């Protein structure tokens, strides 16, 4: 049985005291993975290799040469390349594909002595908000196994939630780290776009995709950000200025100006208990002397359409490389080049991925490009400018992470647009490129976790994390 260590600081203290070794931690996590295999959080477990890594880290700890992450056992989302290991983005079209190089973030994590225990299930090509679009089947929520885990990084979130690893790495395109973290009672951080290299990450929508950690403590999120962030010559979209590490977090002091979106409270689509959670936290912050005021965001109704026009257009472009010729799945029924393309893609991609490829191809097609894609780019600029305008007047924007708690697996949605609307509160930060974090905000009356989201200015992760530490101390003590 693994003791539930909240932070790496706790683990390192236990190692120093002789209570635990990294090898015994890995064995404990492997037992938990076996015990809760039915949750379907992992697509593959690197058991023997993780134990070898753990022994090596124990030796380094004994010698005093261990890195910053020594003692941290992590899972990585199955769209993150790790040389010599399979990577499939939970898609049939990449079933059996082995990465020929490691992503920049994997190299940085291993260099600081993290132990990678396995690759986590996700929505196929990171497309989905429920982790039901995976070729390997849905991930079940540890709090209620009839409920979804959230997506697309659902396996990463449940792995942390169920104690199968200490922390996990996901990717966030329109909320895919924050929303599953909220559904699973964890912390999910989406940094500023470009803060962490995307080199070696299987692309969905390149102008949105961003790597982020899922953890049980703000200090671990900050530490993983410090290790993964920084310029990278392999990624032209990475922020090229030298990265200033967060260092030791000091819980935020002094009164803050915080805006919340009035529309989040007014919307009929927001669950009543989610509204109550937001109202309660507004009252707590006001009682502590902070200025918490409603602001109107007149583009709220345009957030989801804008995001899906742009994200599907980029997906259409990025996924054209999976053709059944170069690598991955090739249809056994193909007889010539054309049938290889058609059958491999038809059989290899799942329903939701095909839907998004077709949507993206449509909005980029002649006669529709200006009406949809070009217009969406202009609206994205308006959304970014309005978000930045609010953040010039306020330190933070506060909204629910999701309009409702985790919903039932297999919930019939006759209209896929209904499921897209679950992203209503997360896509703002993605469109604007600003950092955002989902924090656990207690459970509803059914025991399902709720999440509260905070957004702040570009590059201001330190301020965001320090306020998050303060906020959790305020609300949990």
Buried (B, 14 or more C-beta within 10 A) or exposed (E): EBEEBEBBBBBBBBBEEEEBBBBBBBBBBBEBBEEBEEBBBBBBBBBEBBBBBBBBBBEBBEEEEBBBBBBBBBBBBBBBBBBEBBBBBBBBBBBEBBBEBBBBBBBBBBEBBBBBBBBBBBBBBBBBBBBBBBBBEBBBBBBBEEBBBBBBBBBBBBBBBBBBBBBBBBBBBBBBBBBBBBBBBBBBBBBBBBBBBBBBBBBBBBBBBBBBBBBBBBBBBBBBBBBBBBEBEEBEBBBEEEBEBBEEBEBBEEEBEBBBBBBBBEBEEBBEBBBBBBEBBBEBBEEEEBEBBEBEBEBBEBBBBBBBBBBBBBBBBBBEEBBBEEBBBBBEEBEEEEEBBBBBBEBBBBEBBBBBBEBBBBBBEEEEBEEBBEBBBEBBEBBBEBBBEBBEEBBBBBBBBBBBBBBEBEEEEEEBEEBBBBBBBBBBBBBBBBBBBBBBBBBBEEEBBBBBBBBBBBBBBBBBBBBBBBBBEBBEE
